[in-house]
Amino acid sequence: MKRLIFVRHAKSSWEFNVSDHERPLSNRGFSDAQLISRKLINQLNPDSVLSSDAMRAETTASIFVNNLNIQEEIFKLNRSLYDFSGEKLLQVIKTSDNSINELLIFGHNNSVTSVVNNYGDKYIDNVPTCGVVIIEFEIDNWKDFKKGKTVMTLFPRDLKN
């Protein structure tokens, strides 16, 4: 059994004249990342945490790692996750070490929405910023990655009145 937790980076800011890769989080992005990560305390136990090296994804991941008290040693940046089609995201998943049973990934759209719809059993029109989707797979090896069961979705709007 393998478990994947996908997190689309939190809302970014367009306030600064920087490259797409360097765009920071907006104020809403910071508050959503705090809100969602705190809701997940004691619900996640990742063996590995991977994040796109884009500023907005890295910052989102750092907030989660801090709030969920995840060991820094299992948190790594991966340039391949700065992906919008899903091809590189799939490659990262399929080449993950088989000792990893729970993998937490911070990435971008459209890759996150595409992969959760192609490999989960619940259709999601669009995974929103800071949205979380958890899918479980009846596999022992990541290279055998196939359709699994979507066991949880958590979006910022679910926690706001």
Secondary structure, 3 states (H helix, E strand, C coil): CEEEEEEECCCECCCCCCCHHHCCECHHHHHHHHHHHHHCCCCCCCCEEEECCCHHHHHHHHHHHHHCCCCHHHEEECHHHCCCCCHHHHHHHHCCCCCCCEEEEEECCCHHHHHHHHHCCCCCCCCCCCCEEEEEECCCCHHHCCCCEEEEEECHHHHCC
